[in-house]
Amino acid sequence: MNKPQRLTRQTPAHFGAGIVHMGPGNFFRAFAAIYTQEAMQSAGGDWGIVAVSLKSPTARDQLQPQGCAYTSVTLSPSGSHTDIIESIVDVLVAPENPQRVLDIMSQPNIRIVSLTITEKGYCHDPSSGNLNLEHADIAHDIEGGAPRSAIGFIVQALALRKAAGAAPFTVMSCDNLPDNGQLTKHVVLQLAQQRDPELAEWIDKQVTFPATMVDRIAPATTDSDIEQLSEQQGYIDLACVTHESYREWVIEDNFCAGRPNWNHGNVSYVNSVTSHELKKLRCLNGTHSALAYLGYLAGYETIADTVADPAFAQLCNKLWKTEIIPTVPAPSGVDLTDYCNTLLARYRNPAIRHRTWQIAMDGSQKIPQRLLGTLCDNLASGGPIDGIALVLAAWIRYVSGVDENGDSIDVKDPLAEQLRAVTQSTATPELLVKEIVNVSAVFGQLPKDDSRLHTALVKAYTTLLKHGTKEAVRQFVN
């Protein structure tokens, strides 16, 4: 029996590059790259994507032997559907040849630089939104030389375009950050100001930073996914991605150098993305994090496994009804209760193996956006906070590095060492809660010394220690 061959591009690319995308991971390949292919198929245009990996060569090593083509696998309870995506024209690894990345970003045909670099890729303080000037990559980029951070590459490429008298490109964040366009502009301008105040002024006047809201569940690809695709299609695709059928993209239509015709599959162009961002960050991402930490501690591998436990499904419904929805202004035409019902149905999709450990990563960067805004609003209004307190208590338990069975947890977080040190140096729940809330990089937006918050966190953490996660969730929902 012949061994299956690698997937290869079906036809040579008949379009030029128009987008540089930083962070060519699963979500980008399951979302924006697909939309861009559809846009070029329907309306033409040279909007091919040069994908740039800022750290790892993995995406390049997977994609280049395949001519940068890959398979998109849509998973639903009734079965799967595959498409070959060919909108990527090249993949670069920035640390290997940073000048090559700058050369391409400096070319006038590149009209958009887009980002899916996760929250930590912005090298900022999540509680304040300011660029962390002490971050090792940012400190390096301030000094000059070959950039290391995404923000550094953007600033340097814009400097080169300004010096050449060329028009700028649009910078478009597609990450789960509130006001992601404004935040990206803010950190870019802060770095530019450190390098050259005249450049910062030019960027402020000439470059646009549209905000976006992106929504599609795309789990990390597993060896099993690759093997199953090979069995079904007869080829090997190490770069394949799996995702749900649902997708939604809300875009602030503010592009200084044009954009593809992304008018497909639940795309909305709006003047302000804010209410859509808040809806998604608090309703979806907030409960995703809740299920990740509590589900992981309870021994559930995936989100679908977690909500199959009725108590955890009730947890979502109670969080939405009592703590989250009251803090979210509904976007025009959106019924938030219906939206949350749809979310729970998406979580229950057994074909989507979205692992709790994957969502739990980098919590120190995610929690301020996903949970603390809701918490602050309820503290200010006198609304309930016990549900969010339980989620935060689970996160505290998680970052301690030891689960409730005494087994070690491999905590993936930029602040992992600091957080573990805090959790291991305190003798009582009261002291632990006080010390952890004093970690300003995470909790800086919270009101100081709020007795109601302290009491709720201590109670939730004590319940987790005494009764275990499953019982703590059942006590909360009953």
Sequence and secondary structure as in RCSB ss.txt:
>XXXX:A:sequence
MNKPQRLTRQTPAHFGAGIVHMGPGNFFRAFAAIYTQEAMQSAGGDWGIVAVSLKSPTARDQLQPQGCAYTSVTL
SPSGSHTDIIESIVDVLVAPENPQRVLDIMSQPNIRIVSLTITEKGYCHDPSSGNLNLEHADIAHDIEGGAPRSA
IGFIVQALALRKAAGAAPFTVMSCDNLPDNGQLTKHVVLQLAQQRDPELAEWIDKQVTFPATMVDRIAPATTDSD
IEQLSEQQGYIDLACVTHESYREWVIEDNFCAGRPNWNHGNVSYVNSVTSHELKKLRCLNGTHSALAYLGYLAGY
ETIADTVADPAFAQLCNKLWKTEIIPTVPAPSGVDLTDYCNTLLARYRNPAIRHRTWQIAMDGSQKIPQRLLGTL
CDNLASGGPIDGIALVLAAWIRYVSGVDENGDSIDVKDPLAEQLRAVTQSTATPELLVKEIVNVSAVFGQLPKDD
SRLHTALVKAYTTLLKHGTKEAVRQFVN
>XXXX:A:secstr
    EE   SS   S EEEEEE  SHHHHHTHHHHHHHHHHHH  S EEEEEESS SHHHHHHGGGTT EEEEEE
ETTEEEEEEE  EEEEEETTT HHHHHHHHTSTT  EEEE  TGGGG B TTT  B TTSHHHHHHHH SS  SH
HHHHHHHHHHHHHTT    EEEE SS TTHHHHHHHHHHHHHHHH HHHHHHHHHH     EEEE       HHH
HHHHHHHHSEE TT EEEES  EEEEE   TT       SSEEEES  HHHHHIIIIIIIHHHHHHHHHHHHTT 
 BHHHHHTSHHHHHHHHHIIIIIIGGG    TT  HHHHHHHHHHHHT TT   BHHHHHTTHHHHHIIIIIHHH
HHHHHHT   HHHHHHHHHHHHHHTTB TTS B     TTHHHHHHHHHS SSHHHHHHHHHT HHHHTTS TT 
HHHHHHHHHHHHHHHHH HHHHHHHHH 
